[in-house]
Amino acid sequence: MSILDLENLRRRMTACRICRENPVGAPLPHEPRPVFQLSSTARLLVAGQAPGTRVHASGRPFTDPSGERLREWMGIGPDIFYDPARVAIVPMGFCFPGQDVRGADLPPRRECAPAWRKAVMDAMPQVELVLAIGQYAQRWHLGRLMRRNLTETVRNWREYHEKLVPRVIPLPHPSWRNNAWLKRNPWFVEEILPVLRKEVAALIRERRSASTRSTKRNLT
């Protein structure tokens, strides 16, 4: 897909109002504000669930404590994370879905992924690695390979990393709500994070090298 085609897709996604005008169930209780980061060059895709309240307010992905932990897991800072040349960030639901009576974020809107996910992936064929965060992203990107619960899915990460194209590493959500899960499953930090950081560093380094080569050609 050309840069112009990608820009057209970006405009259409930004203008999307399907959850208000043609909802599945009750409509979105507030004005849509799609939040994502498309890229024509990034080899790394962060596939989250849906924006939370802080991200809805900022209009920028992962501008919250979950984002800080995710970047720590990845071994990168905000400068790289928010560089669309190197990282694409597209959640399963583009807009903040609202909260339930207990104040917890609702699941991603059911209209979003069927309407947009295939077009998003088709528009970014250069993606080599998908970080599938949470069960909603894992259900779409792993399909039948997904296990019966998140723990088993994440524990079997090698299967998806070795067999799928693009490669997929499933992750729990980096929210503080998963602190207990992280304590119960120390293998996640010991086994998966080193591989994750190595993969991210390699993809970022490849992108930097390509940019350097392009700059040198332009100077000669």
PEBELUR-V829389 format. One line per field, one symbol per residue. burial: 1 if it has 24 or more other ideal C-beta (glycine too) atoms within 12 Angstrom, else 0. Layout:
# PEBELUR-V829389
burial = ???
This chain:
# PEBELUR-V829389
burial = 0000010011001001111000000001000111111111111111111111001100001111011011101101000111011111111111111100000011111111101110011011011111111111111111001100011011011001100101111111111001001100100100011011001100110010000000000000
